[in-house]
Amino acid sequence: MPTSAIYAAAATLIPLALLTLTWMRFAKGESNFLFASLAGGLAVLFTAAAHRFRARMAQERLPALDLGLGAFASAAIGALALGFVMGLDGGTLTVALALAALGAAFVAIRLDIPALRWCVAGLGIAVAGRLAWEPRIVGAALGDTPVFNWLLFGYGVPAVAFGYAARMMRRAGGVEDVPVKIAQALCILFNAFLVFFQIRHSINGGNAYAPTSRLIEQGLFAVSAFGFAIVLTRLDAARSNVVFRFASLGFGVLSFVFTAVGLGFFANPVFTYEPVEGGTFFNALLIAYLLPGLLALVLSRIAVNVRPHWYVQGARIATIALVFAWLTLQTRRFFHDAILRLVDFPFQVKPVTQGEIWTYSAVWLGFGLLLLAYGLWRGSKEARLASAGFVVLSVLKVFFFDLEGLQGIARALSFIVLGVVLMGIGLVYQKFVFRGGAPPVV
């Protein structure tokens, strides 16, 4: 058996190595049709040799024949991939290697050649290296057509190819071995690149590599990251899979980063001069804050008992932060024009009316009451604590800021209304919380 392995390696690796060295020496590693044709011819010879071994195996089953079949079939795929490398460049090369991986998976299953599964893994590693070297696999000439552009070809085709290859190999082998996991990881990676680059391309008028990022773009990034995290968490919960598990954790963390950094500071309209696109109510704030907040809520629900506690807590905090930001910014948008910046040049605070000040207090207090209702309904201790925080914040704001300019009956009515609300909250806590009437904490 060792002797057969040496013969198989010599018969396959030496021609491939000689062709590669010759190409590097004379073509300087650049695209060359002649060398690509030689690699294609070598792939044909290896395929013919594999066919001979398979025909011989129909007569007698020997370990050496099985080894030779796997070696020559793998070498045929390797020569085909080498031909793609020698003849193609950029996005076409990446797509070709991904399709070669899909072909290798199909042949491995159809002819029952387990060695070809590792060819899929090898081609996947080569594609991953190509992606790490230059993520912009399709170059800069994308055009300005949304969705139906070279991004769909350069990222979409490899995503489908590796996804289908993983599916075929998993169903045929009954296990999720290393080649299957590599194909699954690349499928997820290419899907993520496709979605995020398509967002950049569409928002920036065809320039997927623009140096700036606006509010609605950051919101769509957060929506996409939360969406990936939700889907992958559901897939992992349905069928335990280490690739789905780590990918869902990664997208979850990425969504938290977009929430805290992108939407909290970098693209927050109170810190920028960018106008909020849309009308008074139906505007970019819905996409940038409310929609990600709702998706974060969904993630916090499906991640219970299947993800770490910090992950679930992070999703809940993101939900509260995003919805609170949407309510506050939407209130400001109602009283101002599309530019919500707090300070105008040169360092002048934009004027705020008494009505706007009181509306903030009412909105925050209402949000606190909504969180209290949700916390009692779902048995969420975190929601009740957040509710208490927003209620206290609203009360302090009313006492120390809002009432400063009020006198007489208006001041008395304000105290009465606030007192009634606080007494109602106290009665709710006494009945449902302190007496144990709330559902179990989750």
C-alpha positions in Angstrom: 0.0 0.0 0.0 2.8 2.6 0.7 4.4 1.7 -2.6 1.1 2.3 -4.4 0.7 5.6 -2.7 4.2 6.7 -3.8 3.4 5.7 -7.4 0.1 7.5 -7.3 1.7 10.7 -5.9 4.5 10.6 -8.5 2.1 10.1 -11.4 -0.1 13.0 -10.4 1.9 15.6 -8.5 5.0 15.7 -10.6 3.2 16.7 -13.9 1.2 19.3 -12.0 4.3 20.7 -10.3 6.3 20.8 -13.5 3.5 22.6 -15.3 3.1 25.1 -12.5 6.9 25.9 -12.3 7.1 26.3 -16.1 4.1 28.7 -16.0 5.7 30.7 -13.2 9.1 30.8 -15.1 7.9 31.8 -18.6 4.5 33.5 -18.0 5.5 35.2 -14.8 2.3 34.0 -13.1 0.1 36.0 -15.5 -2.9 34.8 -17.5 -1.8 32.7 -20.5 -4.0 30.8 -22.8 -1.3 28.3 -23.9 -0.6 27.2 -20.3 -4.3 27.1 -19.5 -4.8 24.8 -22.5 -1.9 22.5 -21.4 -3.5 22.3 -17.9 -6.8 21.4 -19.6 -5.1 18.6 -21.6 -3.5 17.3 -18.4 -7.0 17.2 -16.8 -8.2 15.1 -19.8 -5.3 12.7 -19.4 -5.9 12.3 -15.6 -9.7 11.8 -16.3 -8.9 9.0 -18.8 -6.6 7.4 -16.3 -9.3 7.6 -13.6 -11.7 6.0 -16.0 -9.3 3.1 -16.6 -8.9 2.5 -12.9 -12.7 2.6 -12.4 -13.2 0.0 -15.2 -10.6 -2.2 -13.6 -12.3 -1.9 -10.2 -15.5 -3.3 -11.8 -13.6 -6.6 -12.3 -11.8 -6.7 -9.0 -11.8 -4.6 -5.8 -8.3 -3.9 -4.6 -7.0 -1.1 -2.3 -4.4 -0.1 -4.8 -7.0 0.5 -7.5 -9.2 2.5 -5.1 -6.2 4.6 -4.2 -5.3 5.1 -7.9 -8.9 6.1 -8.8 -9.0 8.7 -6.0 -5.5 10.1 -6.9 -6.2 10.5 -10.6 -9.7 11.9 -10.1 -8.4 14.4 -7.6 -5.5 15.3 -10.0 -8.0 15.9 -12.8 -9.9 18.4 -10.6 -6.6 20.0 -9.6 -5.5 20.3 -13.2 -8.8 21.9 -14.1 -8.5 24.4 -11.3 -4.9 25.1 -12.3 -6.1 25.8 -15.9 -8.6 28.3 -14.5 -5.9 30.0 -12.5 -3.6 30.2 -15.6 -6.3 31.4 -17.9 -8.6 33.6 -15.9 -8.3 36.5 -13.5 -10.3 38.5 -10.9 -13.9 37.6 -10.4 -14.1 35.1 -13.2 -11.3 33.0 -11.5 -13.1 32.9 -8.2 -16.4 31.9 -9.9 -14.6 29.2 -11.9 -12.9 27.7 -8.9 -16.3 27.7 -7.0 -18.0 25.9 -9.9 -15.1 23.5 -10.0 -15.7 22.7 -6.4 -19.4 22.1 -7.1 -18.3 19.8 -10.0 -15.9 17.9 -7.7 -18.7 17.4 -5.2 -21.0 16.1 -7.9 -18.4 13.6 -9.2 -17.5 12.5 -5.7 -21.1 11.6 -5.0 -22.0 10.2 -8.4 -18.9 7.9 -8.7 -18.5 7.3 -5.0 -14.9 8.7 -4.8 -14.4 10.0 -1.2 -11.1 11.6 -2.1 -12.8 14.2 -4.2 -14.6 15.6 -1.1 -11.1 16.8 -0.1 -10.7 18.4 -3.5 -13.8 20.5 -2.6 -12.1 21.5 0.6 -8.9 22.3 -1.2 -10.7 24.5 -3.8 -12.6 26.1 -1.0 -9.4 27.0 0.8 -8.0 28.4 -2.4 -11.1 30.6 -2.9 -10.9 31.7 0.7 -7.3 32.8 0.2 -8.3 34.6 -3.0 -11.0 36.4 -1.1 -8.7 37.3 1.8 -6.1 38.7 -0.7 -8.6 40.9 -2.5 -12.2 41.0 -1.2 -13.2 43.1 -4.3 -13.1 40.0 -6.5 -15.0 41.7 -9.3 -12.9 44.9 -9.4 -14.1 48.5 -9.5 -16.0 48.6 -12.8 -19.4 47.5 -11.5 -21.7 50.0 -13.2 -24.6 51.7 -11.4 -27.4 49.1 -11.9 -28.8 48.1 -8.6 -28.8 44.3 -7.7 -28.3 43.0 -11.3 -24.6 43.8 -11.6 -21.3 42.0 -11.4 -21.6 41.7 -7.6 -24.4 39.2 -8.2 -22.1 37.2 -10.5 -18.9 37.5 -8.4 -20.4 36.7 -5.0 -23.8 35.1 -5.8 -22.6 32.3 -8.0 -19.9 31.1 -5.5 -22.4 31.3 -2.7 -24.9 29.0 -4.6 -22.1 26.7 -5.7 -20.6 26.1 -2.2 -24.0 25.9 -0.7 -25.2 23.3 -3.1 -21.9 21.4 -2.8 -22.3 21.3 1.0 -25.9 20.1 0.7 -25.0 17.3 -1.7 -22.0 16.0 0.3 -23.9 16.1 3.6 -26.8 14.2 2.2 -24.6 11.6 0.5 -22.2 11.1 3.4 -24.7 11.4 6.2 -22.1 13.4 8.2 -20.9 17.0 8.3 -17.1 16.4 7.9 -14.4 19.0 7.2 -15.2 19.5 3.5 -18.9 20.0 4.2 -18.1 22.6 6.9 -15.6 24.4 4.7 -18.3 24.6 1.9 -20.9 25.8 4.4 -18.6 28.5 5.8 -17.8 29.8 2.3 -21.5 29.8 1.4 -22.3 32.0 4.4 -19.3 34.2 3.7 -20.1 34.8 0.1 -23.8 35.5 0.9 -22.7 38.1 3.5 -20.3 39.8 1.0 -23.1 39.8 -1.6 -25.6 41.5 0.7 -23.3 44.1 2.3 -21.6 45.1 -1.0 -25.0 45.3 -2.7 -26.2 47.7 0.0 -23.0 49.8 -0.4 -23.4 49.7 -4.2 -27.1 50.7 -4.2 -26.9 53.5 -1.5 -23.8 55.1 -3.0 -24.9 55.3 -6.6 -22.9 52.4 -7.9 -19.8 53.1 -5.9 -19.5 50.0 -3.6 -16.1 51.3 -2.3 -17.2 54.8 -1.3 -15.3 56.2 1.7 -18.4 57.5 3.5 -21.5 55.7 4.9 -24.9 57.4 5.6 -27.6 56.7 8.1 -29.9 54.5 5.9 -26.8 52.4 4.9 -25.8 51.8 8.5 -29.4 50.8 9.2 -29.5 48.3 6.4 -26.2 46.9 7.6 -27.7 46.4 11.0 -30.9 44.9 9.5 -28.8 42.5 7.4 -26.5 41.4 10.4 -29.5 40.8 12.6 -31.2 38.9 9.8 -28.2 36.6 9.3 -27.9 36.0 13.0 -31.6 35.1 13.3 -31.5 32.7 10.3 -28.3 31.0 11.4 -29.5 30.7 15.0 -32.7 29.0 13.8 -30.7 26.6 11.6 -28.3 25.7 14.4 -31.2 25.1 16.8 -32.9 22.8 14.3 -29.7 20.9 13.5 -26.7 21.5 15.7 -23.9 22.7 13.5 -20.6 24.3 14.6 -20.4 26.5 11.5 -23.9 27.9 12.0 -23.2 28.4 15.7 -20.0 30.5 15.3 -21.4 32.3 12.3 -24.5 33.3 14.2 -22.4 34.5 17.1 -20.2 36.5 14.7 -23.2 38.2 13.0 -24.8 38.9 16.4 -21.7 40.7 17.5 -21.5 42.5 14.2 -25.0 43.7 14.6 -24.3 45.0 18.1 -21.3 46.9 16.7 -23.4 48.5 14.0 -26.0 49.4 16.6 -23.5 51.0 19.1 -21.0 52.5 16.8 -22.7 53.1 13.4 -26.2 54.1 14.5 -25.3 55.4 18.0 -22.5 57.7 16.9 -21.0 57.5 13.5 -24.3 58.0 11.4 -26.5 59.4 14.2 -28.3 62.4 12.7 -28.0 64.5 15.9 -24.2 64.5 15.3 -24.1 64.9 11.5 -25.3 67.5 8.9 -26.9 64.7 6.8 -30.7 65.2 6.4 -33.0 62.4 7.3 -34.5 61.1 4.1 -38.2 60.8 3.8 -41.2 62.6 5.3 -42.1 63.5 8.8 -43.2 60.0 9.9 -42.2 57.6 7.1 -38.5 58.3 6.8 -35.1 56.7 7.1 -35.4 56.5 10.9 -37.8 53.6 10.5 -35.2 51.6 8.5 -32.2 52.7 10.6 -33.6 52.3 14.1 -37.1 50.7 14.4 -36.6 47.8 12.0 -33.2 46.7 13.5 -34.8 47.1 17.0 -37.6 44.7 16.1 -35.2 42.2 14.6 -33.0 42.5 17.7 -36.2 41.6 19.7 -36.8 38.5 17.5 -33.1 37.5 18.0 -33.4 37.9 21.8 -36.4 35.6 21.8 -35.0 32.8 19.6 -31.6 32.9 21.2 -32.9 31.9 24.7 -31.4 28.6 25.8 -29.4 28.2 22.6 -26.9 31.0 22.9 -24.8 32.4 25.8 -26.5 34.6 28.3 -24.4 37.7 27.3 -25.6 37.2 23.7 -29.2 37.2 24.7 -28.7 40.2 27.0 -26.9 42.1 24.2 -29.8 41.5 21.9 -32.3 42.8 24.6 -30.1 45.9 25.3 -29.9 46.5 21.5 -33.7 46.3 21.2 -34.3 48.9 24.0 -31.5 51.2 22.7 -32.7 51.1 19.1 -36.4 51.7 19.9 -35.6 54.4 22.4 -33.4 56.1 19.8 -36.2 55.9 17.2 -38.8 57.4 19.5 -36.4 60.3 20.5 -35.2 61.0 17.0 -38.7 60.7 15.5 -40.0 63.2 18.1 -37.2 65.6 17.1 -38.0 65.1 13.4 -41.7 66.0 14.2 -40.6 69.4 15.6 -37.7 70.2 13.2 -36.8 69.9 9.5 -34.8 66.9 8.1 -31.6 68.0 9.7 -31.6 66.9 13.3 -28.2 68.1 14.4 -28.2 69.4 18.0 -25.6 72.1 17.4 -25.3 74.3 14.3 -22.2 76.0 13.1 -20.6 78.0 14.7 -21.4 76.0 17.9 -24.9 77.4 18.4 -27.5 75.1 20.0 -30.6 74.8 17.9 -33.7 76.3 19.7 -36.1 73.9 21.4 -39.8 74.8 22.1 -41.5 74.0 25.4 -43.9 71.7 23.5 -40.9 69.6 22.2 -39.4 69.4 25.7 -42.7 68.1 27.2 -43.2 65.7 24.3 -39.8 64.0 25.1 -40.9 63.5 28.7 -44.3 62.0 27.6 -42.7 59.8 25.0 -40.0 58.5 27.4 -42.6 57.9 30.1 -44.8 56.1 27.6 -41.9 53.9 26.5 -41.2 53.1 30.2 -44.8 52.0 30.6 -44.7 49.9 27.4 -41.6 48.2 28.7 -43.3 47.5 32.0 -46.2 46.0 30.2 -43.9 43.8 28.1 -41.9 42.8 31.2 -45.0 41.7 33.0 -46.4 39.9 29.9 -43.2 38.0 29.1 -41.8 37.8 32.6 -38.7 39.7 31.7 -36.8 41.2 34.6 -34.6 43.2 32.3 -37.6 44.9 30.6 -39.0 45.8 34.1 -35.6 47.3 35.2 -35.3 49.2 31.9 -38.9 50.4 32.5 -38.0 51.7 35.9 -35.0 53.5 34.5 -37.0 55.3 31.8 -39.7 56.2 34.3 -37.2 57.7 36.8 -35.5 59.5 33.9 -38.8 61.0 32.8 -39.7 62.1 36.4 -36.4 63.7 37.1 -36.6 65.5 33.7 -40.1 66.8 34.6 -39.1 68.0 38.1 -35.8 69.6 37.4 -36.3 70.8 33.8 -39.8 70.8 32.4 -41.5 72.6 35.3 -39.1 75.4 35.5 -41.2 77.7 33.2 -44.6 76.7 34.4 -46.7 78.6 37.0 -50.2 78.4 38.6 -52.7 75.9 37.3 -50.5 74.4 34.6 -47.9 73.6 37.2 -50.4 72.0 39.5 -52.0 70.0 36.7 -48.6 68.7 35.7 -47.9 67.5 39.3 -51.3 65.8 39.4 -50.9 64.0 36.2 -47.4 62.8 37.1 -48.6 61.7 40.5 -51.5 59.7 39.0 -49.1 57.9 36.6 -46.7 57.1 39.4 -49.4 55.8 41.7 -50.7 53.6 38.8 -47.2 52.2 38.3 -47.0 51.5 42.1 -50.3 49.6 42.1 -49.2 47.5 39.1 -45.9 46.5 40.9 -47.8 45.8 44.1 -50.3 43.5 42.3 -48.1 41.7 39.7 -44.5 41.9 40.9 -44.3 42.1 44.7 -47.1 39.5 45.1 -45.5 37.2 42.6 -48.2 37.6 39.9 -45.8 38.1 37.1 -45.0 35.1 34.9 -41.6 33.3 35.3 -38.5 35.3 34.3 -37.0 34.3 31.0 
